[in-house]
Structure formats: C-alpha cells, structure tokens
Amino acid sequence: MSGSCVLFHFPFQPASRAARLGLGEARIEWTDTPVRPWEEDCPVNDLNPSGLPPVVQTTDRGRPLTLCELPAVLGWIEDQQKSPLLLPADPAERAEARRLTGWFERRFTDEVDAVLLHERMEKPLLKLGPPEARALRHGRDALKSHLAMLEDLVAARDWLAGRRLSQADLIAAAHLSVLDYFGEVQWANWPSLKLWYSKLKSRPCFRPLLADRFVGVPPSGWYADLDF
C-alpha cells in the first residue's frame, strides 16, 4: 500500500479532473497541488517528460513512485484495491470501460475539447484573442454528435459501461464537467445523460470539482446545482 500522495493537476484539464475523481472514489487521501502547465517553471516539467498533468508522487513499499498522466494514475488506483473498483470484474464490461476510455482520450479530445476548450479556455489563458464563431460552431456540432452516442448508451444501461460505475463514467464526467462550466452542455436535450450526470454530481468525490472557478469566467448557472 502506498504512503503519502501528492497530486499535481490543472483544475480545468479533463484528465486532471478524472484523476481527482478516481482518487476520491477510492478514498485515497492526497495533497492537492494545482499547477499551470503552460508556464516554464511548472513543477510538472521536472516530473513528466511530456510536461502534462496529472502527475502523482507517492511511495510504494518505501520506494518513491511517480505516476505520469491519467492511465498510470488510474492503473495505480486499481492496483491498490482488494477487489475491482474502477474496472468491472465482468470481462465484457471491463472491455467496454476500456473502449470508452480510449474513445474519450482520442476522438472526444480531438473533436470536442481541442476545439471548444481551446476557444473558451486556452485562448483567455494564453491571451490569444476572442473565440472564433466558426470554430465554436464546429466544436458544438461535434459535441452534439458525441452526446447523442452517450445518450443512447446510458438510456440502455445503469452506467456507461454496464451495470456498475467504472473509470469510463469518471472520465466522461471529467470531460463534460469542464464543458458544463462554460455552459456548453444543453442538458434538456439529453434526459438520460442528465440523469446519469446528476448521479455522478451527487457523489462525494465530485464535490471539490463543483467548487472550482476559472478566473474571469463565472460558471454556468447550473454548474454546481445538484438539482439542475
């Protein structure tokens, strides 16, 4: 079992949020260390060759251990458990959780986050000018397509991958929660997905995310509301 745990994360990066949710769901205590990965003196640069959070520093049987980026963090969390926690025991559901994890890491990130979060979040942080209307339309169209797929999944299942909560739910919620902060998710159009998200928002691990605030941009009116 690990000893002390330090999490280096950027609060509005989906992968960092998923790491926080995973640690919270596993009830692993950690020291919270927010970072700004675009700055040259960001401590993550010395810990991870890619310079990307999340990074966890901990110990394993007395030896220092550095976990770089979300797959390593979630894998380590699962390794700490006596029984499956974020990956279901059922082989089909486990495979589905991994499929959805990969889908968010690649397609959702490339088609949605790289457009909408660049326009809504990265541009203000890096002082790159105002959002471009054409890019916003493109990102919102892609988001609708992905939300439609998620709506169909949760309408037929208890959770995204099947009968129990998995890392796919935490990763999906991490991505959607950042978009929701900026008011990009119109929940009324996705009733099954809204019910799924409301269950996640009510879990103790989610509460710290609802307290996050992006400087200069207030959250959507329903962002922190459990009865949105």
Summary of the structure (lengths in Angstrom):
residues: 228
radius of gyration: 17.3
end to end distance: 38.8
largest distance: 53.0
contacts: 697
relative contact order: 0.14
helix: 54%
strand: 10%
